[in-house]
Amino acid sequence: MKSIKTCLLLSLTAFMITMSACSKKGDTGPQGLPGNAGATGATGATGYSVPVIVEDFGVGPTDWQHTGTAGSAGAHDYYYHTSSNLTTDVMNGGAVLLYQQTTVNSSTGYSAVPNSYYSTSGRMVSVRFAYTTHELDVQYYLDDFSFATFSSAVNFRMVVIPNVGKTSWPVDLTDYNAVKAYFHLKD
C-alpha cells in the first residue's frame, strides 16, 4: 500500500514539473498539414423541385356528354376539359395525373384516376381519362353501360409534370398526399 502511495506521489510530481516547464520561447512555427476530411453527413429530406402545374376544375351536372347507346358495351359519359397546360412538350415526356375529389365520412381528399368504386346507389362506377395536346377527356362508365345522372358538380385536380427527362419518380403517383409532399404542392 505504501508503494502505491509513493508511486502516485512521484507521478504527480513529475506531471507538475513537466507542465510548469512548458512556456513559449521564440516564434510560432509554420502551419501544419491539413487533416483528413470528416465523415459524410446524413442524407437530407427527399423531394424534387420541378415547375409542376396544378389545375382544379369542376364538371357540372349538365356539362357531361354521352357516347354510345345506353345499355350497349362502351356507352359512357364524358367531359372534355381544355387546358393550355397540356402542351406538346408534356405529351413528349412529361406526365399528367388526375385526381377526383372525394368525401368519405365528412373528410375531403383526392382519389387517383383511373379508379373504380361503388356509388351510394350500389352501382359500380369506373372513372378513366385520356389526354392530348390542350385537351383532357374524363370518362365515366357505369356497370350496366347506362348513362349517369349527376346531382352535383364533380371536382378534379390535374397535376401536370413537365418534360424534365425523367421517366419515373420515386413516389407513389396514385397517392395524392405523397405527390403533394414530394413535389411541394400547395392546396
Secondary structure, DSSP 8 states (H G I E B T S, - for coil): -HHHHHHHHHHHHHHHHHHHH----S--------------------------EEEEEEE-TTT-EEES-TTSTT-EEEEEEE-TTS-HHHHTT-EEEEEEEEEETTEEEEEEESEEEE-TTS-EEEEEEEEETTEEEEEEEETTS-----SS-EEEEEEEE---S-S--SS-TT-HHHHHHHTT---
